[in-house]
Amino acid sequence: MAHGFTTTINGMIADKYAERFRESGFAVLLYDHRNFGISDGEPRQELNFWVQSRGYIDAIDFVITQPEIDTTKIAV
């Protein structure tokens, strides 16, 4: 789960949605897209649809390695 393409977890309420999903029994991976969020590094606030789309693929690649995840029930 990510915050969209132009904001961050810190600036929006994606964490509240993630918590509600978790309370309903879902496993949730919430992250800020590359170049956004509270981490250091450059460039900052660079909107790149392709890089951010790749972030979803990277997130799914990570999640499917977690033994407690049912890989037949992954959603974005």
Sequence and secondary structure as in RCSB ss.txt:
>XXXX:A:sequence
MAHGFTTTINGMIADKYAERFRESGFAVLLYDHRNFGISDGEPRQELNFWVQSRGYIDAIDFVITQPEIDTTKIA
V
>XXXX:A:secstr
 B  SS  TTTSSHHHHHHHHHHTT     B  TT SS   SS S   HHHHHHHHHHHHHHHTTSTTS TTS  
 
